[in-house]
Amino acid sequence: MKISTALKLTVVCVLASIAPACAFADEFTVNVTVSIHTDIFSKIDLIPSTVEVLYPSKAQITMVDRNGNPRVGRNISLYVRTGNPADVTISQPSLTDVGGKSQGSVYASKPGVYEICAKDITEQIVVEIEKCQNLYVVTTPPPIMLEEGQYTIGKENTVGWTPGGSLKYQYYVEMSTNSDFSTISANSGWINDTSYTFTELQNGQMYFYRVKARNEYGSESGWSNSVYSVQSVNGPLIVLEKISISDDVYTSKWGENSVISLRYRITDSAGVDSVKLSCVGQDRQKRGCGASISNDGEIFIGTIKVVNLEKQINGNLYPSYTFCVDAVNKKGNSSSDCTGVVNIPNESKVNTGEERITFPAVVGKLTEIPAVIRNAVKVFMEQNADLLSRKSPSEIRSLSLTTLAVNVSVALALFVSLTSSLPYFVAQIGLNFLSMLGLRKRGVPNGYVYDSFSKDPIRQAIVRVYKKDGELVWTDVTNQFGYFKTIEIEDGEYYITVSASGYLFPSKTIFGSSDAPLENIYHGEVFKPSNNLVPKFAIPLDKAKVGFWVMFKEKTIYFLKLLLHLLNLVVFLAGLVISMYAVYVNPIWTNYLILVVYIFSAVITVTPILTKREKYGYVTDEQGNKLKGVEIGLFESDFNRLVYKRVSDEQGRYRFVADKGNYYLSVLNPEYSIIDNGEISDIRVTKSSGEIIRPNIVVRRV
């Protein structure tokens, strides 16, 4: 308590013996400040004054009197003056020592500013230490993830980070295939190191990483920044582009300077470090044969002198030689390609390696089915000649009409069954009809829908463009090549949905914006138009999983269709014979009309038999086993550019639908090599509407 006391003094000096008169002193005022129950000499210090949540700060107490002498044995109590006391935990100090000092501790469970004060409670009268101290409590800072390269080589990835604070921490790292970490692929658990290695990562998969910290007192930070990297397990991509051989090379003779040259295009995102060309001996082992390698950018040319090749016992060259190229990228990943097969011609006959299809062979193929029908008709006539001869002309005509009606009905049912996605087929016809009437705008080809696994185009998929608020703007159906059309749209935000029989959208197996060689992959996100046009998206769809009952249903339908085919063939043969016999015995116009109508029935009857719904090529090994999961690339011959990629399905099937141009095929898997590339090295598509490319491919495992 502070008081002010005014002292008024009157001094009367009687200087009787000194002075003859009295002098009176002036009146004056004195202000005095007094502290009651407050210690202004002692102090409290917080070391440090800024701490993380749960981290204790030392409360150092120094008790002294007005002369600076230590006050021993004082009982000091700490308390919170400002801030929520429930969030603060205090360890009270012990009695002050001979130096007047004592120490306690303070920590808080929540961030904030807390005013910490002290008081002397040794005696009955409590004395406050005048000066309090602020304790600044902050959250545990998150670590900082170190940047990752765009690609990480191998099946492992080591991520690292730097601490966000200065304390001792443990760390918890998470890995996900989603940027929002909605699903967690793996985690480290709490570790002490500032790095962690994730293993068994998948090739081509983009992985995201983040980390959080926990200080030694249990306070956890928030998540750090996230980083990502695409795992690259494979070595360089090797594509054999061209094989050249000197003109004077035959199995029995060759020139001293005769050479064989193999031209490869070798690429890798990490850079190509080394390339080696080897010869494959007759024992199937790689060996050196003095090959030299020259390169210009991505193009590598290997040259082998013929004199260095392995010879037969008689000194002649073998009929064929296989060459392997091994490439290593700058990260140490390697790949090999053994598709370089060179056939050495005999001097008397040069083998082009091309199969010649003769006209008689083609005619023989075309006449196989008519011969079957002709023989069936002959047998039917022989078995039923007596029965037909006993029927009157009117009865034969009625019988002919009956069989015709049955045949047409069954044939039409089979014809309609060829369309497995009837709703999509109807939608496509309806949209085209509206465009013809001018009731619907004509779009331009602007997108592509394909199978995420096999990379095949998906036809008759319904593509709808919506505004962000759900208003439908445009609908189209993909054509046989998987392309759909769009129109000009206003500025704004839009999204696309796709529905196709047996498929799911969006794809859960393709991640990121590219699926080589396709770019601008669409996953259902909101987009903005560019120059009033929908961006040129490539849209992958995943095949829907087929349950037991769905599979049972499909097999039942297939069996019923097979029975219909057999029934239709029997009715067709019977009706054909009866209608012909009716014209023979009674050549009137009604019988001729029935025969003409029967020709139409014959066409739609034979069409399902002669027409294959899907045409595919097959990838097999040397023993004829069909191989699943083999990657096949279609390259433009003129620019050596990868145009499309396919993956053989469970039955080893694949196919490409390509526009007009010159192409060649190559197997992209480094573990396989093509045995005979004659049929696939020069593919010409001459139709402007495009053609299906599906030659059979035989490979061997390297």
C-alpha positions, 0 to 999 in steps of 0.5 A: 500500500502506498501513502503520501504524507505531507509534513509541515514544519515551522522552525522558530530560531531564537537567536537571543544570544546570537541574533537580535531577531527571530527568523522564520523558516518557509513552509514546504511539502515532501512526497513519500512512496511506500510499498506495503505487502509487495517485494520490489527487490526479489524477482522471477525469471522464466528460462526459456520464455518461449516454449513448445506445448508441453515443454517445461520452462524453468522458473528461477526465483531470486529472493533478496532484501533491500540491501541485496542480501539473500533471503534464506528459507523462503517458501515461494508459490507460483501462479497464473495471473493471465491465461487459463490456469487449467491449461498450465501445470506448475511444479512449485519451487522448494525453499530458497537456499543460502543464496536466496535462490529456488527453482520450479517449472511451468508448462502449458497444454495449449498454445498462448501467452500466460503471465506467471507470477510468484508470492512469498507465503512463508509468513502469515502475511503474503508478500507478492513479488512485484515483477511477473513474467510472460510465458509464450507457448507455441505449437510444435512446428512441423518438419519440412519435407525435402524435395523429391525428383520427378522420378525415383528409380527402383522399387524403393524410395528414401524420403528425408526432412529437416526438423521444424524446431530445435528440440529432440523429436520423433517422426511419423511418415506416411505414404499415399497414392492420393494427393489428399492422403485419403488412403494410406499405403504405408507408414513408418511408425514413430522413428528417431531418424530424419529419413525413411525408406519405403520398399516394394513400390510399383513401377509407374505409380505416383506416390505422395509423402508427408511427415509430422513430429512429436517432441520428447514431452508428447506434443505432436505437430501438424503435417508437413508439406507433401512431396511426390515422386513417380516410381521408375523400376524399368531400365531404358526403353529400347526400340529396334527401328531398322536392320541393315546387312551388306548386299554381298552377304550369303550363307556361303560367302561374304566380303571382308568388310561386310557388316550388319547394322542395327539401329535402336532408339533408346530413351530414359527419363534418367538418361542413358549411361551405357549401351552394349551390343552382343551376339547370341550364340547357338547355345543361346548365350550372349557373347561379344562379337566385336560390335561397335556402338555409335550414337546421335542423341536417342539413336544408337547404331550397332555395327558387327563385322560378318567375319566376327560372327559364329560359323558352322563346322563347314565354315558357312554362316548360320541361316540366322543370328540374334543380337541383344542390346543391353542399356543402363540408365544413370540410376543403374537400372538396366534393360535388354532387347533381343529382338534383333534377328537377322536372316542370312540369305542363300546365294541362290534364293533370297528369303524375304520373310514374307508369306505370299497369299495366292489367289487359289488359297483365297478362293479356297477360303471363300468357298469353304462355307458354301461347300458345307451348305451345298453338301447339307442341302444335298443330304436333305434332298436325298432324305426328304425327296419322297416326302416332298413329292407327296405334298400338293403345290399349295401345301408346299407353298404354305410350308415354305412360308412357315419356314420362311417366317420362322427363319426370318424371326430367329435370324432377326433375333440373332442379328439384334443379339450382335449388339451387346450394348443395345441402349448405347446403340439406340442412343447413338442412332437417336443422337445422329438422327437429331443431328440430321434434322438440325435439332442438335449441333454438330460437334468436332472430334475432341476426346478419346475413351479407352480401356485402362488395362488393355488400352483398347478404344471403347465404342458406344460409351455415352459421354455427357458434359455438365456445368458445375451446377449439374446442368447438362450441356452436351451428350455424345456416343463414342464411335468404333475408334473410341472418339467422341465429339464436343461443341463450343461452350461458354466460359465457366466450370464444367465436368464430364461423366462417362458410362459404358456397358461393363466399365466404371468411371472414373478410373482407379488404376490410372493416376496422374495426367499421362498414360504414355503415349496418351496425355491429358488424362481425365479423372472427373475433375472440374475444368475450364474450357480453352478457347470455348472448347472442351480440352482434348481429354483421354478418358480411361475406364476400368472394367467392372468386376463380374460376380458369380451370378452375372457370369452365370447369366452371361454363360446362359445367354451365350448357350441360348444364342448357340442353340438359336444359331443351330436351330436357325441353320437347320430351319434355314437349310430346310426352308431353302430346299422347300422354297426352291422345290416350290418354284420347281413344281409350281413356278408362279409369282408368289413362289418366286417372291418367297424365294426372293424374300428367302435370299434376304433371310439367307443373308441375315442368317449367314451374317452372324456365322461369317462375321466375327464380332471382334477381331484380335491378334494373339501374343504367344510363346514358342510353344503356342501358349497365349501370354497375358500382360505383354505390352505392345507398342504401335509406332509410326514408321516415318517419325519413329513415334509411339502412337498407341500402346496395348496390353494383351488380356487374359486370353493373350489377345490384343488389337489396334485401330489405326488411321491411314499411315505406315506403322510397325509393332514392337514388344515393350516388355524388356523380358521378351523378344520377338522371334520373327518380326517380318510381318510386324515391321512394315504395316500399311493402313491404306483406308482413310477410315482406318483399319484394325491391326492385329498380326499374331506375335510370337515371343521368347523370354530373354 
